[in-house]
Amino acid sequence: MNNAKEEVRARLNIEDVIGEYVHLKRAGRNLKGLSPFTDERTPSFMVSPEKQIWHDFSSGKGGDIFTFVMMVEGMDFRQALEHLARKAGVDLTLFSNGDGRTSKRRARAREALKLAANFYQQNLVKNSVALDYVVKKRRLNRQTIGDFLIGYAPDKGDALTKALEKKGFSKRELSDAGLTNRFGGDLFRGRMMVVLSDGSGEVVGFTGRIIRDDPRAPKYLNTPQTLLFDKSRYIFGLSQAKEAIRKNDTAVIVEGNLDVISSHQAGIKNVVATSGTAMTIQHLKSLSRLAGRIRLAFDGDRAGVNATERAINLAQEVGMELEVVSLPDGVKDPDELIQKDPNLWQMAIDKSQPAVDWVIARYAEMENLKSAEGKRRFSTIALRIVRSLKDPVEQEHYLSVISEKTGASITALKAKLSNEKVAEHQLKKTKVDKEKPQPVQDETEDILAGLAASEKSVRRWLAVISGEMLDGDSARQLIGYLRKNPDLELSEVPLDLQKIEQYVKIVQLKSESRYANWEQKSLDEEMARLVRQITIKHRENKKNQLLTQLREAEASGDEVLSQDLRQSLNNLIKEKM
């Protein structure tokens, strides 16, 4: 059932599920709200979208998406899994009886896709027409062809199907991989093939660009929805772009996959695409784990403006900064601009403007702002955007912009803004009785473990902490691992710590919440204080243990043992921190 659990977890965002029960507000990289388990007045319930975990400081509870639903709905694990599977659209019958049927089908689909990618690459080299199209018309170099695994699908009915059937694949397995059409033949024919890879670089599908114009065939053809490919979540080029996105704290989103490829070839690598689908909340949430800013390079026509307005609403929900990249007049897409001069594309990115400014300016161009009707229509649309903004200062700024464009007073605009009531989000009721917040327990070990996991610079202090000083098994295991691996980044939980994965993520979340704005010097001093506390506590426990043993030795008349214990006590008392 682990495969089912992971499939459900992959399809749902923890903040969306918890947000049905708790009003969550952005708090740095995390989200915060009032605990659903206690009657606290100050929010201490934290959710980490990045780690997909939650922790409630007021009750000491924490866990993942499944433990939360189990607690708020009073369900056991199986019930919570079924509840969340329905929400995620996962068919649990495919995972029944633990036979791993879906896992095997996914593995076979991955294998077929990998072989298909090799097949297409080999056919590109063999076909001079396809090679000319890729190298001369698309101007792609050898490095780019290799980076994006670009190939060619032969213009025959079943070339790939026959090749893979010879390797033991069935029609069903090729269909699972999204490689065949409804007649069982090749889905892709006569096309330049570009691999669609997941975040780790594994092939999950293809996009094919026809190389000979045919009015009966679509210019682009993508892999359909499969066991491996979910187009509502897929971001093209993410595996190649994620390091550049993280480094720049910015992701540039373009409309076409070939725009991404051209941009990467030009050295501008923090560029991705949504593969021909409308932008979704899942797209932005995936990117929010890498960067805090998104720049959109969409068309300036009405469709592009509408798409950007929808993106503004999504970005507000996720808590990301959104900007728009405008291309020079007469240039239809980034690929065309890059072919003219890659520097022009970089300049366009650098000159991006806030999305709200861009959308309001576009709508203003579409209306006659000298007429009452034009002012009414424009103000209605512009105020709709302002209403979606969560920051009151930002709202005030754009009210001034709209006032300047229409000549209407801010008082009149505020009146119009307030006339349209927006329904508040209704929270689901939990099935738990709220308790009083729990008194704070001694969490020194967890705090120290979390700080060491989050900050490599303080791990030198762990040299004085031995395993016997720690009471908790999880803290002992994590701290022992960090002592052996002082330079390791814990952005992902390593294999050796998988058994305590949830513990590792929760203590990291606690640490991020506690030390978010601390300077390096203060963190070092805090680590020294925590180590001192643990050392003092360990000495105190050891002293009490020796005293108990001494009383027992004296009561039994064992003078030799009593003398040894007195000596150990004296040595312990003389020890200095």
Number of C-alpha atoms within 10 A of each C-alpha: 15 10 15 23 18 10 18 24 19 12 17 18 20 22 22 13 16 20 18 15 17 21 16 20 18 14 15 11 17 19 20 22 19 20 25 24 22 18 15 18 9 10 15 18 25 27 30 22 19 19 19 19 22 29 24 24 17 23 22 14 15 19 17 19 23 23 19 21 22 18 18 18 16 14 17 13 14 13 15 19 24 17 16 21 20 12 13 16 12 18 14 18 10 14 18 13 9 11 11 16 15 17 16 11 17 19 16 18 27 21 17 25 24 16 17 24 23 15 19 23 21 15 17 23 13 12 13 11 12 24 19 13 15 21 13 11 11 15 14 17 13 10 10 16 17 11 13 18 18 24 27 29 28 21 12 12 15 16 15 24 21 13 14 19 14 10 11 10 17 14 16 13 22 23 18 21 28 26 24 21 13 8 7 15 20 23 22 28 22 17 23 25 27 24 26 27 22 19 15 9 14 15 23 25 27 24 20 24 22 20 18 13 9 9 7 6 10 11 14 15 18 19 21 18 14 16 17 18 20 15 19 16 19 23 26 28 26 27 16 23 20 22 14 18 23 17 11 15 17 22 28 22 23 26 21 20 23 20 21 27 26 25 24 20 19 18 10 19 23 24 28 30 26 22 22 15 13 13 22 16 16 18 18 24 21 17 22 24 15 19 21 20 20 24 22 26 25 22 18 18 10 13 11 15 19 14 17 25 20 15 21 23 17 21 21 15 17 18 20 18 17 23 23 25 26 19 22 13 6 8 11 13 19 28 23 15 22 18 15 12 12 19 13 16 25 17 12 17 20 11 13 18 16 15 22 20 13 20 24 23 15 15 17 21 11 11 15 14 18 11 10 11 12 16 19 15 15 23 25 15 14 21 20 14 19 22 16 16 19 13 11 10 10 11 17 13 12 19 23 16 17 23 17 12 17 20 13 16 14 16 11 11 18 13 11 13 17 11 9 10 7 9 6 6 9 10 12 12 12 17 14 13 10 14 13 11 17 12 9 10 7 8 10 15 22 23 19 25 28 24 27 26 25 22 19 16 14 21 22 14 15 20 13 11 17 13 13 9 18 19 11 12 10 19 22 19 16 21 26 17 16 21 18 11 12 18 12 12 14 16 12 10 16 12 8 11 15 11 11 15 16 19 20 23 27 25 24 25 24 20 21 20 18 12 14 12 9 12 9 12 9 11 17 18 12 17 21 15 14 18 20 15 14 17 18 14 14 16 16 14 13 15 17 13 12 18 16 12 16 21 13 14 17 14 11 10 11 12 13 10 15 21 14 12 19 15 12 14 18 12 10 15 12 9 8 5 6
